[in-house]
Amino acid sequence: MIVAMKKVFLLMHNDSGPAALERLRELGIVHVEHENVPAGIELNEINEKLNLIEAARTVLAQVSPKQPAKIAHAPEDWITVCRHIIDLQKRYDQLREFSVSLHSGIDLWEHWGDFDPAQIKALQQENVFIRLYQIPKDKIKGLAHEIVLKEISPEDGAVNCLAASLGNIELGFKEIELPKLSLSQMQNRISEDAKIMQEIREEIAGHLVFQNELISAENSFLSQKDFYSVLKGMGRAEELVYLKGYVPVDAEKMLVKQAKINDWGILTVTPGADDAVPTLVRNPAWVKLIRPVLKLLEIVPGYNELDISPLFLIFFSLFFGIIIGDAGYGLLYLIITFIVDKKMGKKIKDKTAIFLFYVLSSCAIIWGVISGTFFGQAWLAHLGIKPLVPLLNNIFFVQALCFLIGAIHLSIAHSWRLALKLPALIALADLGWISIIWAAFFLAKNLLLGDPFPLFGKWLIYGGISLVILFTSPQKNILKGIGEGLAAIALGLVNNFTDVVSYVRLFAVGLAGVAIADAFNVMAAGGGAKDAGAIISCVLILIAGHTLNFILGPMSVLVHGVRLNVLEFCSHANVSWSGFEYKPFSKKEK
């Protein structure tokens, strides 16, 4: 559930502001809302240091984690260390770029042979001019006899030539500019730079022993940044400073008590409709299992919205079971989760994601068992094993079941809204939408599955439309209220039908997964087992096919299972995920 908040104002003398912030940071209960944009020399310096540390850590992350030499004492000035690491990387990058340039030069000049460009330039002082040209083959014979021409190598229909004469040369062909280094000098430079680059990498690697200290230094600067951001963001009035923020209602008494102890002025009020209130969600342990999915999606419900976490977990687990739809895959997910838990469980602080995968794997196993699906139905059918619920292999029944799940899911959304609106008459509009949703359910079965539309179906439509039109805005004048009701019907009537139908994706994606698994089973069985080669081929087909299915399954759940909860359900529950997380001003964990 979303915890109720109190808006709080704290007033104190300007001189006691920093000490008050230290105490507030120890309490760790106030989500601060800046009165002014935080700015100042202190923040600029801290941001510069954080950027340096981040850049240095990025450099260290690129180094192979070999056993670096232990350094006796960690330096106190981490900024100097970071600058040194960054400078080393810059030097390395410069050498690498120059090495690329040298390799290009070698590729270009290896056809000309090894010569010293400095000697050619020196000959010009003796009035001996040497030029390098690319001359077409058919033009060479017509050149003046006073020019000494040496053919070096052919290249793209032309010839690389050296022309020498007493006096300046102008042949009218493409002249090749002399390189700065000779071929041998370029090769030697590459070799020398490679040694220097290796030494630089080793020196950078020697700083890997400081990674934990760099993280600690970064956390220290982040803590300072938080402190100065709050300090510079406080409001000011002559000799007083004040702070604005939000606290959970159950922490209000604690804050008031501290205000009395520290002689702070304090005012707590209920947040208004225009306030940007942070969202703090507290749920039982079993509901918290869905938290990793919400964090992955980076979505937070608004303060005045519904916390759908319990329903999200229940239906997401159901959707996972239907879409994976195979006990074999579910068993593999369960085994992998168990191995990860045993190998890394003690190192993981928050094991919520592991527990979630235990639940999801179990759902896939349960659905696979009752539908008789184990790495594709063909195997079980060949063994004469029948599913516990044969109807789950009837495509018409499963489609109807998906429509039913959709109608129930969306009805819960409107029922929740209805309960919150009671006893106001506007709640009857949600009753109307529930009626329309079930009419859409029967209509979907009629149009897509050929089931007869029930006689009471039209009354569901008539009654639902009437309730929506009359009670969408009953507090306004009659004509305006009816107009808003008609607008709601115009926008939502077709959407309700499509939303119910969209739940058929559970059937479609689940069927596709089973079909792929079964297809690979048939391919492997058709290969026969005549010799070792055929057996190996069959095994490879099975591994490749089921691995593909094993990987694509969770991706399908993430796309379709999440969509039905976050879009279809939330649009009916009026949850727009417009919130932001409650982050109290507190000390950073080391």
Secondary structure, DSSP 8 states (H G I E B T S, - for coil): -B--EEEEEEEEEGGGHHHHHHHHHHH---EEE-SS---SHHHHHHHHHHHHHHHHHHHHHTS--------SS--S-HHHHHHHHHHHHHHHHHHHHHHHHHHHHHHHHTTT----HHHHHHHGGGTEEEEEEEEEGGGSTTS-TTSEEEEEEEETTEEEEEEEEES----SSEEE---SS-HHHHHHHHHHHHHHHHHHHHHHHGGGGGHHHHHHHHHHHHHHHHHHHHHHHSEEETTEEEEEEEEEGGGHHHHHHHHHHTT-EEEEE---TTS---B-B---TTGGGGHHHHHHHT----TTS---HHHHHHHHHHHHHHHH--HHHHHHHHHHHHHHHHHHTTT-S--HHHHHHHHHHHHHHHHHHHHT-SSSHHHHHHTT---SSGGGG-HHHHHHHHHHHHHHHHHHHHHHHHHHHTTSTTHHHHHHHHHHHHHHHHHHHHHHH-----TTHHHHHHHHHHHHHHHSSTTS-HHHHHHHHHHHHHHHHHHHHHHHHHTTHHHHHHHHHHHHHHHHHHHHHHT--SSHHHHHHHHHHHHHHHHHHHHHHHHHIIIIIHHIIIIIIHHHHT------B---S-----
